[in-house]
Amino acid sequence: MNKYVTTALTGVLALGATLAQAADDVTLQLKWVTQAQFAGYYVALDKGFYGEEDLNVTIKPGGPDIAPAQVIAGGGADVVLDWMPSALASREKGLDLVNIAQPFKSSGMMLTCRKDAGVASPDDFADKTLGVWFFGNEYPFLSWMSKLGLKTDGSAGGVTVLKQGFNVDPLLQGQAACVSTMTYNEYWQVIDAGLTPDDLQVFKYEDQGVATLEDGMYVLGENLKDEAFKDKMVRFVRASMKGWKYAEANPDEAAMIVLDNDASGAQTEKHQKRMMGEVAKLTAGSNGALDVDAYQRTVDSLLSGGSDPVITKEPVGAWTHEISDIALK
């Protein structure tokens, strides 16, 4: 090979390297561990949808000791996934979290109870022990109990709150009459442990009129003043929603993509395929734009806590359609 060809080839390779480096970096912090709850993002990564938008996306799994709000506050992510009650509570404490997209249209949260514990309706919660997740997940529960007029301090006529780990052991072992579950995850852990649907009484937050928005995309408001950041988020939302719609249409393939990305090796094919089927029901009908009426229902629910509301005033600037309007047109 003569030196001119070599030089030209070197130039082409250098140009290719430069173009490869031109992709914009985006770090996404998940709310929980790698599982089909987040399939749309893993699908977008695996199928090259982010690459098509000139994005180099890093997906950081969450866990029991990881609070997305703390991660983004510390500069550890550009965008985080969080439940709106947690995000709005963080916002009221001074962290300017802004919802830029909402792939989940419906809530998957439930209280799953044993019938043999004497629970047939919410009227039976009084004087029972109920398992509740914390780390920001307790807010929808506290809002619901307030609506029912039930104190959560363990006093007579109220409920005793058991700080629930991210498993269903308190229900299985009789420590609680009910535990927190998601339609796509912990409910099936109860079933797999040997209880049948006939043994259980399930209360979906969605059916009880106390559903709040889950798994929205949040960024720091100050970053939305940066045009380059906004452009990056437009591309991120567009590619992510493409991933979500692909996952809905191809649930088994999406579940396998999630498994391929599970570095822990903890997930199983059966569980992830079942989870993806349930998650697809929650994202169905959403194009990624925040439903303002659903936002207001969430806010109203959180404000209705009597003397102990989750948030104390109507949020201002907690969401924007600016990103999704461009991304989804």
Secondary structure by P-SEA (a helix, b strand, c coil): ccaaaaaaaaaaaaaaaaaaacbbbbbbbbcccccccaaaaaaaaaaccccccccbbbbbbbcccccaaaaaaaccccbbbbcaaaaaaaaaaccccccccccccccccccccccccccccccccccbbbbbbccccaaaaaaaaaaacccccccccbbbbbbccccccccccccccbbbbccccaaaaaaaaccccccbbbbbccccccccccccccccccccccaaaaaaaaaaaaaaaaaaaaaaacaaaaaaaaaaacccccccaaaaaaaaaaaaaaaccccccccaaaaaaaaaaaacccccccccccccccccaaaaaaacc
